Amino acid sequence: MANTAKQDGEDDFADALHDFETQARNLVRKEVDVARRELLERIKPSAPGVGLIAAAAVCSVFCGAASYRLTLRILERWLNPGTAAFLAAVGYGSAGARMALIGIRALQEAHPARSDER
C-alpha cells in the first residue's frame, strides 16, 4: 500500500512537471511570436529607406562595372586617360552618395530621434 501511495505521488509530480514544461513552452512560443510581430511593425516604416540604400549600392556596382568603361572611352576622346578616369569616378561617386543621402533621410523621417535618445 505504501508503494501505491509513493507511485501515485511520483505520477502526480511527473504530471505536474509535464504540465509545467508544456505551459512554459507555450509561453515562450507566444512571447517569441509577439516579439517577432512587434519587430516587423517597427521595421516596416524603414523599408523604403533601406530599399533606397540597397538601390544605391546596386546602382553603384552596375555603374562601376558597365558604364565606367564606356564613360572612359568617351572622355578619353578629349582628355588624357588619368583625367578621364578621375572625372568618371567623381561623377559616379557623387551619384551614389546622393542616393545614399536620400535613403538616410528617408530612414530618419521614418524613425525620428526621441529626445531621450540624444
C-alpha angles and dihedrals in degrees: 000000000000089000091054092051090046091048091049090051092050091048091050090049092048091049091049091048091049091049091049091050092049093048092047091050092049092047092051091048091050092048092049090049092050091048091049092051092047091050092050091050091051096049098043094084089052094058097091092049093046089047091053092049090049090048089051090054094047092047090050092053094046092046091048094048105039112014097040094071093046090050091050092052091051095045093046089066088072106018137045114264096256094053091044091053091048094051092047092050092049092049095050093041091052092051092049092047091050092052090048090051091051090050093049091050090051089052092049091050091049092050111025114195114258120227091245091055096058 
